[in-house]
Amino acid sequence: MKQLFFVVVGIAIGFAVAHQVAQTSGGAGLFADVNAMTKAFTGAVADGYRSREAELRTDV
């Protein structure tokens, strides 16, 4: 139970720090870059999934 408490406190502190960093221009740029990279990655994964699904459908 004690470990769960520390995990929750750590998450809360992380969110608070991220919120403060996002208020700065450099932090906002950092989060925008991370968001763009995440969207590019998830888009590539989705494209690969659709491509593989199309391959499997044509093989049947």
PDB file as gemmi writes it, atoms N, CA and C in Angstrom:
CRYST1    1.000    1.000    1.000  90.00  90.00  90.00 P 1                      
ATOM      1  N   MET A   1       0.815  -1.182   0.000  1.00  0.00           N  
ATOM      2  CA  MET A   1       0.000   0.000   0.000  1.00  0.00           C  
ATOM      3  C   MET A   1       0.867   1.259   0.000  1.00  0.00           C  
ATOM      4  N   LYS A   2       1.978   1.173   0.723  1.00  0.00           N  
ATOM      5  CA  LYS A   2       2.897   2.299   0.795  1.00  0.00           C  
ATOM      6  C   LYS A   2       3.506   2.585  -0.578  1.00  0.00           C  
ATOM      7  N   GLN A   3       3.815   1.515  -1.311  1.00  0.00           N  
ATOM      8  CA  GLN A   3       4.401   1.685  -2.639  1.00  0.00           C  
ATOM      9  C   GLN A   3       3.401   2.329  -3.597  1.00  0.00           C  
ATOM     10  N   LEU A   4       2.150   1.942  -3.510  1.00  0.00           N  
ATOM     11  CA  LEU A   4       1.114   2.532  -4.345  1.00  0.00           C  
ATOM     12  C   LEU A   4       0.989   4.025  -4.054  1.00  0.00           C  
ATOM     13  N   PHE A   5       1.054   4.386  -2.786  1.00  0.00           N  
ATOM     14  CA  PHE A   5       1.001   5.797  -2.402  1.00  0.00           C  
ATOM     15  C   PHE A   5       2.125   6.582  -3.079  1.00  0.00           C  
ATOM     16  N   PHE A   6       3.345   6.037  -3.042  1.00  0.00           N  
ATOM     17  CA  PHE A   6       4.477   6.733  -3.649  1.00  0.00           C  
ATOM     18  C   PHE A   6       4.349   6.819  -5.169  1.00  0.00           C  
ATOM     19  N   VAL A   7       3.789   5.810  -5.776  1.00  0.00           N  
ATOM     20  CA  VAL A   7       3.563   5.853  -7.220  1.00  0.00           C  
ATOM     21  C   VAL A   7       2.569   6.960  -7.554  1.00  0.00           C  
ATOM     22  N   VAL A   8       1.480   7.037  -6.806  1.00  0.00           N  
ATOM     23  CA  VAL A   8       0.466   8.064  -7.050  1.00  0.00           C  
ATOM     24  C   VAL A   8       1.043   9.456  -6.813  1.00  0.00           C  
ATOM     25  N   VAL A   9       1.815   9.614  -5.743  1.00  0.00           N  
ATOM     26  CA  VAL A   9       2.439  10.910  -5.461  1.00  0.00           C  
ATOM     27  C   VAL A   9       3.422  11.271  -6.581  1.00  0.00           C  
ATOM     28  N   GLY A  10       4.183  10.308  -7.059  1.00  0.00           N  
ATOM     29  CA  GLY A  10       5.126  10.560  -8.147  1.00  0.00           C  
ATOM     30  C   GLY A  10       4.436  10.981  -9.427  1.00  0.00           C  
ATOM     31  N   ILE A  11       3.323  10.335  -9.730  1.00  0.00           N  
ATOM     32  CA  ILE A  11       2.555  10.705 -10.921  1.00  0.00           C  
ATOM     33  C   ILE A  11       2.007  12.117 -10.785  1.00  0.00           C  
ATOM     34  N   ALA A  12       1.483  12.440  -9.612  1.00  0.00           N  
ATOM     35  CA  ALA A  12       0.940  13.784  -9.381  1.00  0.00           C  
ATOM     36  C   ALA A  12       2.030  14.848  -9.511  1.00  0.00           C  
ATOM     37  N   ILE A  13       3.186  14.583  -8.951  1.00  0.00           N  
ATOM     38  CA  ILE A  13       4.298  15.535  -9.061  1.00  0.00           C  
ATOM     39  C   ILE A  13       4.730  15.664 -10.516  1.00  0.00           C  
ATOM     40  N   GLY A  14       4.770  14.556 -11.238  1.00  0.00           N  
ATOM     41  CA  GLY A  14       5.136  14.596 -12.652  1.00  0.00           C  
ATOM     42  C   GLY A  14       4.178  15.448 -13.468  1.00  0.00           C  
ATOM     43  N   PHE A  15       2.883  15.290 -13.217  1.00  0.00           N  
ATOM     44  CA  PHE A  15       1.898  16.113 -13.922  1.00  0.00           C  
ATOM     45  C   PHE A  15       2.054  17.589 -13.568  1.00  0.00           C  
ATOM     46  N   ALA A  16       2.299  17.886 -12.302  1.00  0.00           N  
ATOM     47  CA  ALA A  16       2.470  19.274 -11.884  1.00  0.00           C  
ATOM     48  C   ALA A  16       3.699  19.897 -12.547  1.00  0.00           C  
ATOM     49  N   VAL A  17       4.791  19.165 -12.582  1.00  0.00           N  
ATOM     50  CA  VAL A  17       6.009  19.678 -13.214  1.00  0.00           C  
ATOM     51  C   VAL A  17       5.792  19.853 -14.716  1.00  0.00           C  
ATOM     52  N   ALA A  18       5.144  18.880 -15.354  1.00  0.00           N  
ATOM     53  CA  ALA A  18       4.883  18.987 -16.797  1.00  0.00           C  
ATOM     54  C   ALA A  18       4.001  20.192 -17.094  1.00  0.00           C  
ATOM     55  N   HIS A  19       3.032  20.455 -16.236  1.00  0.00           N  
ATOM     56  CA  HIS A  19       2.166  21.613 -16.428  1.00  0.00           C  
ATOM     57  C   HIS A  19       2.966  22.905 -16.332  1.00  0.00           C  
ATOM     58  N   GLN A  20       3.863  22.993 -15.361  1.00  0.00           N  
ATOM     59  CA  GLN A  20       4.687  24.196 -15.210  1.00  0.00           C  
ATOM     60  C   GLN A  20       5.640  24.369 -16.400  1.00  0.00           C  
ATOM     61  N   VAL A  21       6.210  23.272 -16.881  1.00  0.00           N  
ATOM     62  CA  VAL A  21       7.124  23.339 -18.022  1.00  0.00           C  
ATOM     63  C   VAL A  21       6.358  23.753 -19.277  1.00  0.00           C  
ATOM     64  N   ALA A  22       5.129  23.276 -19.433  1.00  0.00           N  
ATOM     65  CA  ALA A  22       4.337  23.595 -20.617  1.00  0.00           C  
ATOM     66  C   ALA A  22       3.978  25.078 -20.671  1.00  0.00           C  
ATOM     67  N   GLN A  23       4.041  25.769 -19.549  1.00  0.00           N  
ATOM     68  CA  GLN A  23       3.720  27.196 -19.520  1.00  0.00           C  
ATOM     69  C   GLN A  23       4.828  28.047 -20.147  1.00  0.00           C  
ATOM     70  N   THR A  24       6.040  27.523 -20.259  1.00  0.00           N  
ATOM     71  CA  THR A  24       7.142  28.265 -20.856  1.00  0.00           C  
ATOM     72  C   THR A  24       7.143  28.044 -22.369  1.00  0.00           C  
ATOM     73  N   SER A  25       7.750  28.945 -23.091  1.00  0.00           N  
ATOM     74  CA  SER A  25       7.774  28.814 -24.553  1.00  0.00           C  
ATOM     75  C   SER A  25       8.612  27.614 -24.979  1.00  0.00           C  
ATOM     76  N   GLY A  26       9.714  27.379 -24.305  1.00  0.00           N  
ATOM     77  CA  GLY A  26      10.545  26.220 -24.626  1.00  0.00           C  
ATOM     78  C   GLY A  26       9.843  24.916 -24.312  1.00  0.00           C  
ATOM     79  N   GLY A  27       9.132  24.886 -23.203  1.00  0.00           N  
ATOM     80  CA  GLY A  27       8.383  23.689 -22.825  1.00  0.00           C  
ATOM     81  C   GLY A  27       7.245  23.413 -23.786  1.00  0.00           C  
ATOM     82  N   ALA A  28       6.567  24.462 -24.211  1.00  0.00           N  
ATOM     83  CA  ALA A  28       5.475  24.289 -25.174  1.00  0.00           C  
ATOM     84  C   ALA A  28       6.020  23.737 -26.487  1.00  0.00           C  
ATOM     85  N   GLY A  29       7.188  24.222 -26.896  1.00  0.00           N  
ATOM     86  CA  GLY A  29       7.824  23.701 -28.106  1.00  0.00           C  
ATOM     87  C   GLY A  29       8.226  22.245 -27.948  1.00  0.00           C  
ATOM     88  N   LEU A  30       8.741  21.906 -26.784  1.00  0.00           N  
ATOM     89  CA  LEU A  30       9.130  20.526 -26.506  1.00  0.00           C  
ATOM     90  C   LEU A  30       7.929  19.601 -26.607  1.00  0.00           C  
ATOM     91  N   PHE A  31       6.830  19.977 -25.952  1.00  0.00           N  
ATOM     92  CA  PHE A  31       5.643  19.131 -25.985  1.00  0.00           C  
ATOM     93  C   PHE A  31       5.038  19.075 -27.386  1.00  0.00           C  
ATOM     94  N   ALA A  32       5.136  20.155 -28.157  1.00  0.00           N  
ATOM     95  CA  ALA A  32       4.649  20.136 -29.538  1.00  0.00           C  
ATOM     96  C   ALA A  32       5.478  19.161 -30.378  1.00  0.00           C  
ATOM     97  N   ASP A  33       6.793  19.157 -30.175  1.00  0.00           N  
ATOM     98  CA  ASP A  33       7.661  18.220 -30.898  1.00  0.00           C  
ATOM     99  C   ASP A  33       7.357  16.774 -30.521  1.00  0.00           C  
ATOM    100  N   VAL A  34       7.189  16.531 -29.230  1.00  0.00           N  
ATOM    101  CA  VAL A  34       6.862  15.176 -28.772  1.00  0.00           C  
ATOM    102  C   VAL A  34       5.523  14.739 -29.352  1.00  0.00           C  
ATOM    103  N   ASN A  35       4.555  15.633 -29.369  1.00  0.00           N  
ATOM    104  CA  ASN A  35       3.244  15.321 -29.919  1.00  0.00           C  
ATOM    105  C   ASN A  35       3.342  14.996 -31.409  1.00  0.00           C  
ATOM    106  N   ALA A  36       4.119  15.758 -32.154  1.00  0.00           N  
ATOM    107  CA  ALA A  36       4.285  15.511 -33.583  1.00  0.00           C  
ATOM    108  C   ALA A  36       4.958  14.163 -33.835  1.00  0.00           C  
ATOM    109  N   MET A  37       5.987  13.848 -33.052  1.00  0.00           N  
ATOM    110  CA  MET A  37       6.668  12.563 -33.218  1.00  0.00           C  
ATOM    111  C   MET A  37       5.749  11.400 -32.863  1.00  0.00           C  
ATOM    112  N   THR A  38       4.936  11.574 -31.841  1.00  0.00           N  
ATOM    113  CA  THR A  38       3.997  10.525 -31.438  1.00  0.00           C  
ATOM    114  C   THR A  38       2.961  10.287 -32.528  1.00  0.00           C  
ATOM    115  N   LYS A  39       2.444  11.371 -33.105  1.00  0.00           N  
ATOM    116  CA  LYS A  39       1.459  11.234 -34.189  1.00  0.00           C  
ATOM    117  C   LYS A  39       2.083  10.568 -35.408  1.00  0.00           C  
ATOM    118  N   ALA A  40       3.330  10.900 -35.726  1.00  0.00           N  
ATOM    119  CA  ALA A  40       4.006  10.275 -36.861  1.00  0.00           C  
ATOM    120  C   ALA A  40       4.200   8.779 -36.610  1.00  0.00           C  
ATOM    121  N   PHE A  41       4.597   8.419 -35.402  1.00  0.00           N  
ATOM    122  CA  PHE A  41       4.803   7.018 -35.062  1.00  0.00           C  
ATOM    123  C   PHE A  41       3.499   6.238 -35.132  1.00  0.00           C  
ATOM    124  N   THR A  42       2.443   6.759 -34.518  1.00  0.00           N  
ATOM    125  CA  THR A  42       1.166   6.044 -34.533  1.00  0.00           C  
ATOM    126  C   THR A  42       0.609   5.962 -35.942  1.00  0.00           C  
ATOM    127  N   GLY A  43       0.851   6.967 -36.761  1.00  0.00           N  
ATOM    128  CA  GLY A  43       0.424   6.914 -38.156  1.00  0.00           C  
ATOM    129  C   GLY A  43       1.161   5.826 -38.924  1.00  0.00           C  
ATOM    130  N   ALA A  44       2.452   5.691 -38.675  1.00  0.00           N  
ATOM    131  CA  ALA A  44       3.243   4.647 -39.337  1.00  0.00           C  
ATOM    132  C   ALA A  44       2.790   3.257 -38.898  1.00  0.00           C  
ATOM    133  N   VAL A  45       2.491   3.104 -37.618  1.00  0.00           N  
ATOM    134  CA  VAL A  45       2.010   1.814 -37.125  1.00  0.00           C  
ATOM    135  C   VAL A  45       0.662   1.483 -37.766  1.00  0.00           C  
ATOM    136  N   ALA A  46      -0.230   2.449 -37.840  1.00  0.00           N  
ATOM    137  CA  ALA A  46      -1.546   2.226 -38.446  1.00  0.00           C  
ATOM    138  C   ALA A  46      -1.411   1.887 -39.927  1.00  0.00           C  
ATOM    139  N   ASP A  47      -0.525   2.574 -40.642  1.00  0.00           N  
ATOM    140  CA  ASP A  47      -0.312   2.277 -42.060  1.00  0.00           C  
ATOM    141  C   ASP A  47       0.236   0.864 -42.244  1.00  0.00           C  
ATOM    142  N   GLY A  48       1.178   0.474 -41.404  1.00  0.00           N  
ATOM    143  CA  GLY A  48       1.729  -0.874 -41.475  1.00  0.00           C  
ATOM    144  C   GLY A  48       0.677  -1.921 -41.188  1.00  0.00           C  
ATOM    145  N   TYR A  49      -0.184  -1.647 -40.227  1.00  0.00           N  
ATOM    146  CA  TYR A  49      -1.265  -2.579 -39.896  1.00  0.00           C  
ATOM    147  C   TYR A  49      -2.211  -2.736 -41.081  1.00  0.00           C  
ATOM    148  N   ARG A  50      -2.608  -1.605 -41.668  1.00  0.00           N  
ATOM    149  CA  ARG A  50      -3.518  -1.668 -42.822  1.00  0.00           C  
ATOM    150  C   ARG A  50      -2.867  -2.384 -44.000  1.00  0.00           C  
ATOM    151  N   SER A  51      -1.591  -2.143 -44.223  1.00  0.00           N  
ATOM    152  CA  SER A  51      -0.880  -2.795 -45.310  1.00  0.00           C  
ATOM    153  C   SER A  51      -0.823  -4.311 -45.108  1.00  0.00           C  
ATOM    154  N   ARG A  52      -0.489  -4.712 -43.912  1.00  0.00           N  
ATOM    155  CA  ARG A  52      -0.408  -6.154 -43.613  1.00  0.00           C  
ATOM    156  C   ARG A  52      -1.787  -6.795 -43.684  1.00  0.00           C  
ATOM    157  N   GLU A  53      -2.800  -6.107 -43.225  1.00  0.00           N  
ATOM    158  CA  GLU A  53      -4.158  -6.629 -43.289  1.00  0.00           C  
ATOM    159  C   GLU A  53      -4.580  -6.810 -44.751  1.00  0.00           C  
ATOM    160  N   ALA A  54      -4.208  -5.861 -45.607  1.00  0.00           N  
ATOM    161  CA  ALA A  54      -4.534  -5.982 -47.034  1.00  0.00           C  
ATOM    162  C   ALA A  54      -3.805  -7.162 -47.653  1.00  0.00           C  
ATOM    163  N   GLU A  55      -2.547  -7.375 -47.263  1.00  0.00           N  
ATOM    164  CA  GLU A  55      -1.802  -8.532 -47.765  1.00  0.00           C  
ATOM    165  C   GLU A  55      -2.471  -9.848 -47.364  1.00  0.00           C  
ATOM    166  N   LEU A  56      -2.891  -9.928 -46.129  1.00  0.00           N  
ATOM    167  CA  LEU A  56      -3.519 -11.146 -45.648  1.00  0.00           C  
ATOM    168  C   LEU A  56      -4.868 -11.392 -46.335  1.00  0.00           C  
ATOM    169  N   ARG A  57      -5.594 -10.331 -46.638  1.00  0.00           N  
ATOM    170  CA  ARG A  57      -6.891 -10.497 -47.299  1.00  0.00           C  
ATOM    171  C   ARG A  57      -6.726 -10.977 -48.741  1.00  0.00           C  
ATOM    172  N   THR A  58      -5.655 -10.535 -49.403  1.00  0.00           N  
ATOM    173  CA  THR A  58      -5.451 -10.965 -50.799  1.00  0.00           C  
ATOM    174  C   THR A  58      -4.929 -12.384 -50.863  1.00  0.00           C  
ATOM    175  N   ASP A  59      -4.284 -12.873 -49.803  1.00  0.00           N  
ATOM    176  CA  ASP A  59      -3.740 -14.233 -49.792  1.00  0.00           C  
ATOM    177  C   ASP A  59      -4.826 -15.287 -49.581  1.00  0.00           C  
ATOM    178  N   VAL A  60      -5.950 -14.882 -49.041  1.00  0.00           N  
ATOM    179  CA  VAL A  60      -7.010 -15.846 -48.722  1.00  0.00           C  
ATOM    180  C   VAL A  60      -7.809 -16.200 -49.922  1.00  0.00           C  
TER     181      VAL A  60                                                      
END                                                                             
